[in-house]
Amino acid sequence: MKKRSLVFILLIFLTLQSAIFFHVHAFKTELGDRGTGVKEVQQYLFNLGYDVSVDGIYGNQTKIIVKDFQYNNGLKVDGVVGDNTFKLLKEVCKNINYTVKKGDTLSTIAVNYNVSIADIKRINNLKSDLITINQELIIPKTGIGGGDDNKLYSTIYHVVERGDSLYTISKRYGVDIQTIKLANKLTTDLIVIGQTIVIPYNKANNNEPFKLTKGALIWPVLGRISSGYGYRIHPIRKTRHFHGGIDIAIPLGTKIYAAASGKIVQSGYYNGFGKTIIIDHGNNIRTLYAHNSRLLVRTGAKVTVGQVIALSGSTGTSTGPHLDFRIYNNEKTVNPLNFLP
């Protein structure tokens, strides 16, 4: 009887040990691995917007992307996909279940979740735009909103969720990381859950007039403001005069970005401004970028927000490398700080 009891206890112990072992080692894949597990991880990363090949081979590129995901989600950054990393990957890739409320339309839902109407209709097998109260919808975590109703957006507000990084956000909206950083005055790639990120998205064929409002432009470059807008003592002439822009001190050769989309109406040497670019954004609004060392766009060219247009310099009347950035509204300068993020 005692022998049977001992055998029974031993079996229970071995069962518990096996359960603990399989629980602890339920999932693990790392550099050099191959197979369906690796492919599943790569598919999740691909769905989040990472530029990864779904080939089932855990190579260096997959490891780098895994480490980026871990870093942005507060996980141990080791490039190894264990239980915690795998569980979070699955969680952030889940589509959203949404119950239609009174007043909802596909258009308003698309805007709220930054998903195109076409994607919502496709995943729910909807043949028309008609939805009813209490109807259950699946909202895919992708898209830019308002796809089929021709609503045009120049700015999107994205609330950071678990799994987000500047890389995945830039992939989702098709806007490069540097443009997003300039639109939000971010000096690092670090973002936090709940943070609202401005996405300066310009949809094709957007013919809406440009509106000069707070946040309508991105920073042309990030740096210390060495001279503000308004009256000052001229650094060279030593006389009091009105400064119609802001001076941003930056190293020689720093990239200068278009603060908003528009047409180049000046690209050349311009009075005391030196090598200068002026962009016409329509609606009698222009931006000026002065004292550059090199101009990268020609007069007549169309540029998009965040496009590199020049390299900083100290040409013209200048004491050192910097950007003199100005905004003109109906040919009169206005304080750029009132409209930059």
Number of C-alpha atoms within 10 A of each C-alpha: 6 7 8 9 10 11 12 12 12 12 12 12 12 12 12 12 12 12 13 12 11 11 11 12 11 11 15 16 18 19 16 11 14 15 12 12 17 23 17 16 22 24 20 20 24 16 19 23 19 23 16 15 16 17 15 18 20 23 16 13 14 25 18 14 18 23 20 19 26 22 17 19 20 11 14 12 17 15 21 19 23 16 16 13 23 17 12 16 23 13 13 17 18 14 13 13 11 13 13 17 13 8 8 13 17 23 20 14 19 22 21 13 19 23 22 23 24 19 21 25 17 12 12 14 9 13 8 8 14 8 15 13 12 11 10 14 18 17 23 20 18 20 20 20 27 23 20 14 13 11 12 17 17 14 15 18 15 17 14 17 15 17 22 20 25 21 19 20 23 19 17 18 19 14 19 16 19 19 27 22 22 23 24 19 17 15 11 8 12 10 17 15 14 11 12 15 19 20 24 27 20 19 15 8 7 12 8 11 10 16 13 17 10 12 17 18 24 26 26 26 24 18 16 11 15 13 16 17 19 13 11 14 12 13 12 9 9 9 10 11 12 12 19 20 24 21 22 21 20 20 16 16 16 18 19 23 23 26 31 25 20 22 19 21 16 20 21 19 17 15 10 13 21 20 25 25 28 23 26 20 21 14 13 15 19 23 24 20 29 29 28 30 20 18 18 12 18 15 14 13 13 15 21 16 20 27 19 18 24 25 20 28 24 22 22 18 15 18 10 14 21 28 33 26 24 22 25 19 13 11 10 12 17 17 18 21 15 12 16 20 16
